[in-house]
Amino acid sequence: MIDPKLAIRMKKAWAALTPEQRAKVEPHLQIADAHLQAVLSAPAAPPLPVSRRELLYAKSALEDKAEIYVASAKLALTQSATLGCQVPVDPSGNILGFGTFQLLDPGWLEAGVLWLEYLVGQNRFPFGAAAPARIPIPDKLTIVLAGDFGTGDWGSAANPAASTKIRNKIAALIPGITIHLGDVYYAGTGSSELGNFVSLWPKGSLGSLALNSNHEMYTGGIPYFQEALGGGEFKLQGGRSLFALENSQWIIVGLDSAYFSDPYSLFMNGALSDGQNNIQTQFLRDCANSGKKILVITHHNGLLEDGTSQSPLWAQVASAFPAAKPPALWYWGHAHAGVVYKTQASDGIACRCIGHGALPWGRASSLANSNAVSWFESRSANDPDDPQRVLNGYAVLAFDGANVTETLYDENGNVAWRQP
């Protein structure tokens, strides 16, 4: 069911936009609505990835048609199920169902509403005027990374949510530091930051850190900075959305790729600067010039999901490094898959996507067909409530001097991929 209060808020926000703003937003609504119609009218998944889930119901909500679409589509899916048909999966892995956090979940409309409301006032939490100090860490240390984890504990005792299983597995490892790569759902509100993320996040013995994301920026980042970073669980971060952990061999640099991202593209593309505030670029450059090995961590992806081309964020990160000494590793989330990419031939950067920390995701044919992918999580989760779902997971990095062992685990605590 579409929440009628959300539909009312969306209409109010739309009415408050200027004509210039509407001209920028309207194409997104049109594309999303066209994709929705294609999904609802076809018995199988479309040949291309579906548009932003946050906006699938936006146009129809403005026109009071959303509830009709949901009802008719649910009926079609029910009829398909009686014929033994599975819920389709698009090439990126979106599960085209109405279950919680699946692509057609009406709850995603909250993110679209908050995005429009943000555009009206564009009220953001202040970014900060200076770079933070680097945080010293031991040479021998275990760091756990998980991305797009903020779904909350929405499963059942018989079938726990993937985030619940992953939280328990990480906690059992007793890691030194745990780092969230961003995304709290549906839209990084205060109650979501606390209920779906902070209260459930497995803490590191030395502390925990959390990156900003597009979903947290739909509220201007205010709950992220105030509720998440402002609490005791993430005090190691000092209230800043960028950080650096340093030992004698490594610097692990966490960057805020969401804050300066274009709001009219739903903060989707990632950016380190708006052209005026260059704190992050200089911060990264200073770390790069240290002579130490660098691990870069961002929410947004440096490569397109299938690894075949670079995103705009790639050039911004790469430009901070000397040509002969790029970062050794780059981990990101944002795309909700677990992927190990082949090392980039142009500059030798080893890239990993671990955005599969909680959301239900299917087998992505775009990854299976890509020559740029070394490994991706494609094994069935054997989920009785979501048969198309593949396993979720997280990463464990064991640092020992100049060496690091990377291990990707699935939600059940089994090794999915390891190097070396």
C-alpha positions in Angstrom: 0.0 0.0 0.0 1.1 3.5 -0.8 1.2 5.6 2.4 -1.3 8.4 1.7 0.7 10.8 3.9 3.7 10.4 1.6 1.6 11.1 -1.4 0.4 14.3 0.2 3.9 15.4 1.1 5.1 14.7 -2.4 2.4 16.9 -3.9 3.3 19.7 -1.4 7.0 19.4 -2.2 6.4 19.4 -5.9 4.2 22.5 -5.6 7.0 24.3 -3.7 9.6 23.7 -6.4 10.5 26.5 -8.8 9.8 26.1 -12.5 13.6 25.7 -13.0 13.7 23.0 -10.4 10.8 21.2 -11.9 12.5 21.2 -15.3 15.4 19.4 -13.8 13.3 16.9 -11.8 10.6 16.1 -14.4 12.9 14.0 -16.7 13.7 11.7 -13.7 10.0 11.2 -12.9 9.2 10.5 -16.6 12.0 7.9 -17.0 11.1 6.2 -13.7 7.4 6.1 -14.6 8.2 4.6 -18.0 10.3 2.0 -16.4 7.5 1.2 -13.9 5.1 0.7 -16.8 7.5 -1.6 -18.5 8.0 -3.7 -15.4 4.3 -3.9 -14.7 3.3 -4.8 -18.3 6.0 -7.4 -19.0 6.0 -11.1 -17.8 9.8 -11.0 -17.6 12.5 -8.6 -16.5 13.3 -5.8 -18.9 16.6 -6.2 -20.9 18.1 -3.1 -19.2 18.4 -2.2 -15.5 15.3 -0.5 -14.0 15.5 3.2 -13.0 15.8 4.6 -9.5 13.5 2.8 -7.1 13.0 5.9 -5.1 11.1 7.5 -8.0 9.2 4.6 -9.5 5.9 5.6 -7.8 6.6 9.4 -7.7 4.8 10.5 -10.9 1.8 8.2 -10.2 1.6 9.5 -6.6 1.4 13.0 -7.9 -1.4 11.9 -10.2 -3.2 9.7 -7.6 -2.5 6.6 -9.7 0.1 4.8 -7.5 -2.3 2.7 -5.6 -3.9 1.4 -8.8 -0.6 0.4 -10.2 0.4 -1.4 -7.0 -2.8 -3.3 -6.8 -2.8 -4.4 -10.5 0.8 -5.4 -10.4 0.4 -7.4 -7.2 -2.5 -9.3 -8.9 -0.3 -10.0 -12.0 2.5 -11.3 -9.8 0.1 -13.5 -7.8 -1.3 -14.9 -11.1 2.3 -15.6 -12.3 3.1 -17.4 -9.1 0.1 -19.7 -9.4 1.6 -20.7 -12.8 4.9 -21.5 -11.2 6.7 -18.3 -12.5 9.5 -16.8 -10.4 9.7 -13.1 -9.6 12.0 -11.7 -12.4 15.4 -10.2 -11.8 16.8 -7.4 -13.9 20.4 -7.4 -15.3 21.8 -5.5 -12.3 20.2 -7.9 -9.8 17.1 -5.9 -8.8 14.4 -8.3 -7.7 11.2 -7.0 -9.3 8.9 -7.9 -6.4 6.9 -6.1 -3.8 8.6 -7.6 -0.8 10.4 -5.5 1.8 13.3 -3.7 0.1 12.7 -5.3 -3.3 12.5 -3.0 -6.2 8.7 -2.5 -6.2 8.4 -2.1 -2.4 6.1 1.0 -2.0 8.2 2.0 1.0 10.8 3.4 -1.4 8.5 6.3 -2.1 9.7 7.8 1.3 13.1 8.4 -0.2 11.6 10.1 -3.3 9.5 12.4 -1.1 12.4 13.3 1.2 14.6 14.0 -1.9 12.0 16.5 -3.3 11.6 18.1 0.2 15.4 18.5 0.3 15.4 20.2 -3.1 12.9 22.7 -1.8 15.1 24.1 1.0 18.5 22.4 0.3 19.3 22.4 4.0 22.5 20.5 4.6 24.5 19.8 7.7 27.8 21.9 7.6 30.6 19.9 6.1 33.5 21.3 8.2 36.2 23.8 7.4 39.4 21.8 7.9 40.6 18.3 7.4 40.6 15.9 10.4 43.8 14.5 12.0 44.8 11.0 11.0 43.9 8.3 13.6 46.8 6.1 14.6 46.2 2.3 14.5 48.4 -0.8 15.2 50.3 -2.4 12.3 48.5 -5.7 13.1 44.8 -5.1 13.0 41.5 -6.6 11.7 39.1 -4.2 10.0 35.6 -5.3 8.9 33.7 -3.5 6.2 30.1 -3.7 5.3 28.1 -1.6 2.9 24.4 -0.6 2.5 23.7 -2.3 5.8 20.9 0.0 7.2 17.8 -2.1 6.8 17.1 -2.7 10.4 16.2 -6.1 12.0 13.1 -6.7 9.8 13.2 -10.5 9.5 11.7 -13.1 11.7 13.0 -15.6 14.3 12.6 -18.4 11.7 14.2 -16.4 8.9 16.3 -13.5 10.1 17.2 -10.6 7.9 20.6 -10.7 6.3 21.7 -7.7 8.3 20.9 -9.5 11.5 22.9 -12.5 10.5 25.8 -10.4 9.3 25.8 -8.3 12.5 26.1 -11.5 14.6 28.9 -12.9 12.5 30.9 -9.7 12.6 30.5 -9.4 16.3 31.8 -12.9 16.8 35.0 -12.0 15.1 35.8 -9.3 17.7 37.4 -7.0 15.1 39.5 -4.0 15.9 37.5 -1.6 13.8 34.3 -1.8 11.9 33.4 0.5 9.0 30.0 1.1 7.4 30.2 2.2 3.8 26.9 4.0 3.9 23.2 3.8 3.1 20.5 3.7 5.8 17.0 3.0 4.5 14.7 4.1 3.3 16.1 7.6 3.5 18.5 8.2 6.4 15.9 9.8 8.7 16.6 10.2 12.4 14.5 7.2 13.4 16.1 5.1 10.6 19.7 6.1 11.6 19.1 5.0 15.1 16.7 2.1 14.6 18.0 0.6 11.4 21.7 1.3 11.8 23.3 2.6 15.0 21.5 0.3 17.4 22.4 -2.8 15.3 25.9 -2.0 14.1 28.6 -4.4 15.4 31.1 -2.3 17.3 34.9 -2.7 16.9 37.1 -3.1 20.0 38.9 0.1 19.0 35.9 1.9 17.5 33.6 2.1 14.5 33.3 4.5 11.6 30.5 5.3 9.1 30.5 6.9 5.7 27.9 9.2 4.3 25.7 8.1 1.3 23.1 9.2 -1.2 20.3 7.8 1.0 21.5 9.8 4.0 21.8 13.0 1.8 18.0 12.8 1.0 17.7 14.4 4.4 20.6 16.7 3.9 22.9 14.5 5.9 21.5 16.0 9.1 20.4 12.7 10.9 23.6 11.1 9.7 25.8 13.8 11.3 23.7 14.3 14.4 22.3 10.9 15.2 24.9 8.5 13.9 28.2 10.5 14.1 27.0 12.5 17.0 26.5 9.5 19.3 29.1 7.6 21.3 29.2 4.6 18.9 31.1 6.5 16.3 33.1 8.9 18.5 36.4 7.7 16.9 35.3 9.8 13.8 35.0 13.0 15.7 31.8 14.1 13.9 33.5 14.2 10.5 32.4 12.3 7.4 36.0 11.8 6.2 38.7 10.1 8.1 42.2 8.4 7.8 43.5 5.5 9.8 47.3 5.3 9.8 50.0 2.9 10.9 53.6 2.5 9.8 52.7 0.9 6.4 49.2 1.9 5.5 46.7 4.8 5.4 43.1 3.8 5.2 41.2 6.8 3.8 37.5 7.1 4.1 35.9 9.8 1.9 32.5 11.4 1.8 31.4 10.9 -1.8 27.8 11.9 -1.2 27.9 15.4 0.3 29.0 17.1 -2.9 27.2 14.8 -5.3 24.7 16.5 -7.6 21.4 16.6 -5.8 19.4 16.7 -9.0 20.8 13.3 -9.9 19.6 12.0 -6.5 23.2 12.2 -5.2 23.8 9.0 -7.2 27.1 9.7 -9.0 29.5 10.6 -6.2 31.9 13.6 -5.9 34.7 14.8 -3.6 34.2 18.5 -4.2 31.8 21.1 -5.5 34.7 23.0 -7.1 34.9 25.4 -4.2 35.4 23.1 -1.1 38.5 21.0 -1.9 39.2 19.8 1.6 38.8 16.1 0.6 40.9 16.3 -2.5 43.8 17.9 -0.5 43.3 15.5 2.3 43.6 12.5 0.0 46.6 14.1 -1.8 48.4 14.6 1.5 47.8 10.9 2.3 48.9 9.8 -1.1 52.2 11.8 -0.8 53.0 10.0 2.4 54.8 7.1 0.6 52.6 4.6 2.4 50.2 2.1 0.9 46.7 3.6 0.5 43.3 1.9 0.9 40.5 4.2 -0.3 37.0 3.7 1.0 33.9 5.5 -0.5 30.2 4.8 -0.6 30.0 5.5 -4.4 31.5 3.3 -7.0 34.6 4.1 -9.0 33.6 1.7 -11.8 30.2 1.0 -13.3 28.7 -2.0 -11.7 29.9 -4.4 -14.5 33.4 -2.9 -14.3 33.6 -2.0 -18.0 34.1 1.7 -17.5 35.0 4.3 -14.9 32.6 6.6 -13.1 33.2 10.3 -12.8 34.4 9.7 -9.2 37.3 7.6 -10.5 39.1 10.6 -12.1 38.6 12.7 -8.9 40.2 10.0 -6.7 43.0 9.1 -9.2 44.0 12.7 -9.7 45.1 13.0 -6.1 47.8 10.3 -6.5 51.2 10.4 -8.2 51.0 8.7 -11.5 53.5 6.0 -10.5 51.8 5.3 -7.1 48.1 4.8 -7.2 46.1 3.4 -4.3 46.6 -0.3 -3.6 43.0 -0.9 -3.0 39.6 0.8 -3.3 36.5 -0.6 -1.6 33.0 0.9 -2.2 29.3 0.0 -1.7 26.4 1.7 -3.4 25.7 -1.1 -5.9 24.1 -3.8 -3.9 26.3 -6.7 -5.1 29.5 -8.3 -3.9 32.1 -8.0 -6.6 35.8 -8.4 -7.1 37.0 -6.6 -10.2 40.1 -7.4 -12.2 42.9 -5.1 -11.4 42.7 -2.0 -13.6 45.3 -2.3 -16.3 45.7 1.5 -16.7 46.9 2.1 -13.1 46.9 -1.1 -11.1 44.1 -0.3 -8.7 42.4 -3.4 -7.2 38.7 -2.6 -6.7 36.0 -4.3 -4.7 32.3 -3.6 -4.3 30.7 -4.8 -1.0 27.3 -3.1 -1.2 25.6 -6.5 -0.5 25.4 -5.9 3.3 21.7 -6.3 3.7 19.4 -5.5 0.7 17.8 -8.4 -1.1 19.5 -8.9 -4.5 19.3 -11.4 -7.3 21.9 -12.9 -9.6 23.1 -10.0 -11.8 23.5 -11.2 -15.4 25.5 -8.0 -16.2 28.2 -9.2 -13.8 28.1 -12.8 -15.1 28.7 -11.5 -18.7 31.4 -9.0 -17.8 35.1 -9.7 -18.7 36.1 -7.1 -16.1 34.8 -9.2 -13.1 37.0 -11.7 -11.4 34.3 -12.9 -8.9 30.8 -11.9 -7.8 28.4 -13.3 -5.3 25.9 -15.4 -7.3 25.1 -18.2 -4.9 21.5 -18.7 -3.8 20.7 -17.7 -0.2 18.1 -20.4 -0.2 15.7 -17.9 1.3 12.2 -19.4 1.7 10.6 -16.0 1.6 12.7 -14.7 -1.3 13.8 -17.5 -3.6 15.6 -15.2 -6.1 17.9 -13.7 -3.4 21.6 -14.4 -3.5 23.8 -14.3 -0.4 24.6 -11.1 1.3 28.0 -10.5 2.9 30.8 -8.4 4.3 34.6 -8.0 4.0 37.4 -8.7 6.6 40.8 -7.1 6.1 43.6 -8.6 8.2 46.5 -6.1 8.2 50.0 -7.4 9.3 52.7 -4.9 8.5 52.8 -4.2 4.8 50.6 -7.2 4.0 46.8 -7.5 4.0 44.6 -10.5 3.6 41.2 -9.8 2.1 38.4 -12.2 2.9 34.8 -11.8 1.7 32.4 -13.7 3.8 28.7 -14.5 3.2 25.9 -13.9 5.6 26.4 -17.4 7.1 30.0 -16.7 8.0 31.4 -18.9 5.2 34.4 -17.7 3.0 33.1 -16.5 -0.4 36.5 -15.2 -1.7 39.9 -14.6 -0.3 43.3 -13.1 -1.4 46.0 -14.0 -1.0 
